[in-house]
Amino acid sequence: MKRKISTTLSAFCCALLLGAAPGIASSKSENKADKAPARADHQMWSPVTLSGTISMVDPAERLVVVRDSTGVPFDVVVTHATRIRSGDQKLTLSELVSKTDKAVSITIVPEKRGDMGKMIEVTG
């Protein structure tokens, strides 16, 4: 008799758990769907403008290194949205290679993935 009650009780518990499992899984997925997606265009920090000298340009890595007046290097990631100018002329990243050791003013947006270049303007 004890064995029959134990077996019945075990079967009831298993059925109860299996019946509740789909509800638990769907409620978790509903909670994830209720959350608003993170905005990709949200900036954590404000843009910063710096002046310095171009010390290196690497078009393959889309990277420009600028040293400020105190000698501190800033690695600037160049994206498709980065504007590069010399006076009133637009430049490409490849054309910027010839401007190494020239004075420059840069506007960067610090992000977790690095300093993202917003504008690079050759001034000298």
MOPEHU-V860542 format. One line per field, one symbol per residue. ss: DSSP state (H for helix, E for strand, L for the rest). A space follows every 50 residues. Layout:
BEGIN
ss: ???
END
This chain:
BEGIN
ss: LHHHHHHHHHHHHHHHHHHHHHHHHHHHHHHHHHLLLLLLLLLLLLEEEE EEEEEEEELLLLEEEEEELLLLEEEEELLLLLEEEELLEELLHHHHHHHL LLEEEEEEEEELLEEEEEEEEELL
END
